[in-house]
């Protein structure tokens, strides 16, 4: 859902005011048209999604929305990373045409998607948490939260890097799995993961020498 954050508290209670002139009205929505009576359960496209955000304008796909579409049993036993190109009258303007009373908001489908390959329906499935981040090189950095796995894929879906979280937590302790050993017991959850280049402003002038190893 997209709303106008330039409104005052009073304007947000009605349908007038703010930069878009619509007060607190919903400007755009996507993912489950049955919630506003323009579809049914078979039209639902988002299931327990996480980390929906606008891709920064200086990155490939800038201005689009990127999100981790988790999935939900029994409707969808797989996950995808979806990129949505919003139906703006002019790219980046923030004005969205209102569809007719019978039609849901567009787009009909994501403009880019990463997911399971044909015949491997359950190979990419995270029931909750998780995230996706667009990188300057056009790749996408993905976190499978429940599994504690982070990896990077190209725009063609080719995996180029992967990291498996070796740290597990229990009620009163933290354990580390040795490199090459299977992870057993505990929770290896990662809520989200973000990748930063060494030239990032927050890292300039800081000591980036690796610290103690996590994995023996």
N, C-alpha and C positions, 0 to 999 in steps of 0.2 A: 504494500500500500504506500502511495506517495501523497503527502499532505503539504500544505504551505506553512512553513515555519516562520514566515515574516509577519504573521498575524499577531495582534495583541490577544490577551486572554478573552477580552470581550468579543473581539471579531471572530475568534475561533468557536464561539458558541453559536454563530449564525452562518449565513451563506453569502456574506458580503465582506469586503475588506481584504487586506493583505496584498502582496505583490501580484497575485493572480486574480484578485477580485472575487474570490469564492469563499472567503472566510475559512471555516473549518471543514468544508466539504472535502471528500476524497477526490483527488485529482486523477489518480490512476490506480488500478488494482489488477492483480493477475494471479492465477494459480488454482482458483476454486470458484468457478462461476455460479455454482449452485447456492452459494451463500448470499448472492444478490439476485437469485431467481432468473438467471440467464443460462442455465445449464443443469446437468444432473451429475451424479457421482461418477459417471463414465467420462465426464469432461475434466475431472480434477487432474491437475498437472503437478502440484506441489504437495509433498508429504513430509511433515516434520522438518522443514527446511531450516538451515542455519547459515549464519554469516552473510546475509544478503547485503550488498553494498554497491555503490556506484564505483566503477573503475575510474581512477583518476584520469583526467583528460590528457595528460602527457604520456599515457601508456597505451599500447595497442588495445583497441576496443574501448577507448576512453568514452565515458558518458553512458555506457551500457551498464546493466546490473549483472553482477556475478554472484552466484550462491551455490551452496552445497545442498542438493535435494536428497535428503536421507532415504526416503522410502518408509513404508509402514505395512506391517502385516495386518490383515491378509491381502491388502490391495496391491502392494508393490514390494516384492522381495529383492530389490536391488536399489542402488544409489546412482546418481549422476551429478556432475557439475554442470550447471546450466548458465549460459550467458544470454541475456535478453536485451534486444534492441528496442527501446521504447518508441512508440508511434508518435513522436513529436512532430508538430507542424514544420518546425525547422530544428535540425539537430542542435541540442544543447539549450534550447529556448525555455524548456520547462512547461510548455503548453501542450496539452494532450487532447486530441479530438474526442468528444463524447460519442460513443457508438449509439446506434439506434436502440430502442427499448428492447428489441429481441436479441441483439448481438452482445457478446461479451467483449471486454477490453482485449485489444491485441497486445503482442503479436500472437499468431496462431501457434508458433513453435519457437524454441530457442534458436538463435543465429549460430551458436556453437555449443557443442555438448561433448563431455567426456563421460564414458560409462563402460559397462561390460561389453565385451566382444560377443558376437553372435554365438550361441551355444554355451555361454559361460555365465548364465544369469546371476548366480550367487557369488561370483568371484569379486565383486566390488559392492559391498553392502555395509553401511554404518548406520545403525539404528537411531543414533542420537549424536549430539554435539557435532564436531567436524567443521571444516572450512576450506576455502579456496582463495588464492591470491594471484592476480595477474602480475607478471614480472616485466621489467623493461625490455627484455629480449623477446617478448611475445609468448614465452612459456607460462605455464600455470602451476603454482605450488599448492599441493593438496594435502590436507591432513585428514586421515581416517581416525577420528577421535577414540572410539571404543577399543580399536586395535592398537592404538599408540604407534601409528605408522605415518611418516611424512614422505612424500615423493614429488618429483617434478616431471611434467610431461610437456612435449612440444604441442604446437597447434594441430599436428596430425595425430596426437594421442600417443606418441612414442615416449616411453619412460626413459629418462636420462639420469636420474639420481633417486636414491631411496635411503631412508634412515629409519631404523626400528628402535623405538625407545627401550633402553635396557633397564630403566628404573621402575620398580613396582612399589606400590604402597599398600599396606594393610592398616588395620585400625590403630596400631601403635608403633609401627616400624616402617622403614624404607629399605629396600634391598636392590642390589644391582646384579644383573645377569652378566656373566663373563662372555666375551666375544666368542661367537660360534656355538655357545650352549643354547639349548631350547629354553624359552621363557616358561616357567612353571609357577602357577599360583599368583596371588596378588592382583593388583589392578594397574595396568599400564596406560591408563587413559591419558590423552592429550586433548584439552578442550579446543585449542586452536594452535596453529603454528604460523609464524610470519618470517619471511626471509629478508634480510637487510644486507645491502652491499657495504663493503668496508668503507666506502666513501660517504656513507650516510652522515648527515649533519650531527646526529647524536653520537657518532663514533669518532669524529675528527678529533685528533689530539689525545686519544685514549690508548692505553696499552692493550693491544689486541693479541699479545702473546698467549697461546693456549694455557689454561690452568691445569689442575690435576686431572688425570684421565678418569672417565666414568667407568670404562670397560677395561678389564685386565687382559 
